[in-house]
Amino acid sequence: MQSLYDESAPKKAANLSINSDLLKKSRELNINLSATLEQALREQLVLSEADHWRMQNQRAIQVYNEVVEEHGCFGDEFREF
């Protein structure tokens, strides 16, 4: 499967604003902020891309579902379960 972004791209510094108490407690627990942010952004990117795909293919999905409802799934006659 194709990656959603270039995982080998170099790291780049970024300035962020974060709740001071959240930052303090995260540091107390030695949470890696960069790794945690990257993981959260990766998960959000996957969700956003999936939503975008669904929106782009909404009509095709609707038509397919209508065909299946009317005619059943391809290969139903061969199913043994």
HELIX and SHEET records of a PDB file:
HELIX    1   1 SER A   20  GLU A   28  1                                   9    
HELIX    2   2 LEU A   33  GLN A   56  1                                  24    
HELIX    3   3 GLN A   58  HIS A   71  1                                  14    
HELIX    4   4 ASP A   76  PHE A   78  5                                   3    
END                                                                             
